[in-house]
């Protein structure tokens, strides 16, 4: 069973991203806030790390990820 976690970049009442990592295969699951665990995207740990680096480096993103 996956343990879904709400992104720390989300504010109260906002549409958010939920993330779960599977220990068995190491893949990262990414889902919208509507129904985490139902429809989700599966990416490799390397792809997820690259995505996070890109988001953190984006112009206008403050510490903690908020614009």
C-alpha positions in Angstrom: 0.0 0.0 0.0 1.3 3.5 -0.9 1.5 6.3 1.6 0.5 9.5 -0.2 1.9 12.9 1.0 0.6 16.3 0.2 3.3 18.6 -1.4 4.9 21.0 1.0 4.5 23.6 -1.7 0.7 23.7 -1.4 -1.2 26.3 0.6 -4.4 25.8 2.5 -7.4 25.2 0.1 -5.3 25.1 -3.0 -5.3 22.3 -5.6 -2.2 20.3 -4.7 0.0 17.5 -5.8 0.3 14.3 -3.8 3.4 12.1 -4.0 4.1 8.5 -3.0 7.2 6.5 -3.4 7.1 2.7 -3.6 9.9 1.0 -1.7 9.6 -2.1 -3.8 10.5 -0.5 -7.2 11.6 3.0 -6.1 9.2 4.6 -8.6 7.6 7.9 -7.6 3.8 8.3 -8.0 2.4 11.8 -8.6 -1.3 12.6 -8.4 -3.6 15.6 -8.2 -5.4 16.5 -5.1 -8.8 15.3 -6.3 -8.2 11.6 -5.8 -4.6 10.6 -4.9 -4.1 7.0 -5.4 -6.5 6.6 -8.3 -5.1 8.1 -11.5 -1.5 8.9 -11.1 1.7 9.4 -13.1 4.7 7.1 -12.4 8.2 8.4 -12.8 11.7 7.2 -11.9 13.5 8.6 -8.9 16.0 10.3 -11.2 13.2 12.0 -13.2 11.5 13.2 -10.0 14.8 14.6 -8.6 15.4 16.5 -11.9 11.8 17.9 -11.8 12.3 19.1 -8.2 15.6 20.8 -9.1 14.0 22.5 -12.1 11.1 23.8 -10.0 13.4 25.1 -7.2 15.5 26.9 -9.8 12.6 28.5 -11.6 12.6 32.3 -11.6 10.2 33.8 -9.0 10.2 30.7 -6.7 11.0 31.7 -3.2 12.4 29.5 -0.5 9.8 26.8 0.3 8.6 26.8 -3.3 6.0 29.6 -3.2 5.9 32.3 -5.8 
